Amino acid sequence: MLDKPVDLDAHRGMSAQRSTKLRRGLLEVRADQAALRRRREELETCLLAAPAVTWSEAAAKARYLIQLFAATPEAGDPRRRKLIATVLDELTRLSDGPKPDA
């Protein structure tokens, strides 16, 4: 005997369907945020595990911290946004090491 599952959402009114969809969406967002927090904690544990050995590693740690700051309201000022972009570009350029003359 093959029983198809009943789609209960199809039997609800539009308002109830919208409420269900919103509730499910919020649960997914919360789960995603919790997973992101765990991954961020794992990354920070790795970053703290040992001091940087190269300038490139130090730049990667600085880049991470600057990007965290960039997500805060304090970083919303246009001058700070420009400064953040400039510093991130400089870290990338300088941590790649000197380029051979072309």
C-alpha positions in Angstrom: 0.0 0.0 0.0 1.5 3.3 -1.1 0.2 6.2 1.0 1.1 9.7 -0.1 1.8 12.2 2.7 -0.9 14.8 3.1 0.2 18.3 2.5 -1.4 20.0 5.4 -0.3 23.5 4.3 -2.6 23.2 1.2 -5.6 22.8 3.6 -4.8 26.0 5.5 -6.0 29.5 4.7 -3.5 32.0 3.2 -3.0 33.7 6.5 -2.1 30.5 8.2 0.2 29.5 5.4 2.0 32.8 5.6 2.4 32.4 9.4 3.7 28.9 9.0 6.2 30.0 6.3 7.4 32.9 8.4 7.8 30.7 11.5 9.8 28.1 9.5 11.9 30.9 7.9 12.7 32.3 11.4 13.7 28.8 12.6 16.0 28.4 9.6 17.6 31.8 10.2 18.2 31.0 13.9 19.8 27.6 13.0 22.0 29.4 10.4 23.1 32.0 13.0 23.9 29.3 15.6 26.0 27.4 13.0 27.8 30.7 12.0 28.5 31.4 15.7 30.0 28.0 16.1 32.2 28.3 13.0 33.3 31.8 14.1 34.3 30.4 17.5 36.2 27.6 15.9 38.1 30.1 13.6 38.9 32.3 16.5 40.2 29.3 18.5 42.5 28.5 15.6 43.6 32.1 15.3 44.5 32.2 19.0 46.2 28.8 19.0 49.6 30.1 17.9 51.3 33.3 17.0 51.6 34.2 13.4 54.8 33.0 11.8 54.7 35.1 8.7 53.5 38.6 7.8 50.8 37.0 5.7 49.4 35.1 8.7 49.4 38.3 10.8 47.7 40.1 7.9 45.0 37.4 7.8 44.3 37.8 11.5 44.2 41.6 11.1 41.9 41.3 8.1 39.5 39.2 10.1 39.3 41.7 13.0 38.9 44.6 10.6 36.1 42.8 8.8 34.4 42.2 12.2 34.6 45.9 12.9 33.3 46.7 9.5 30.1 45.0 10.3 29.4 47.2 13.3 27.3 50.4 13.3 30.5 52.4 14.3 32.0 51.5 10.9 29.1 53.0 9.0 30.7 56.4 8.8 31.8 57.0 5.1 35.3 58.0 6.2 35.7 54.8 8.3 34.3 52.7 5.4 36.9 54.2 3.1 39.7 53.7 5.7 38.6 50.1 6.2 38.7 49.4 2.4 42.1 51.1 2.1 43.6 49.1 5.0 42.3 45.8 3.7 43.7 46.5 0.2 47.1 47.5 1.7 47.2 44.3 3.9 46.5 42.2 0.8 49.1 44.0 -1.3 51.8 44.0 1.4 51.2 40.5 2.7 51.7 39.0 -0.8 55.3 40.1 -0.7 57.3 42.1 -3.2 56.6 41.6 -6.8 59.4 41.0 -9.3 60.1 43.9 -11.7 58.2 43.4 -14.9 
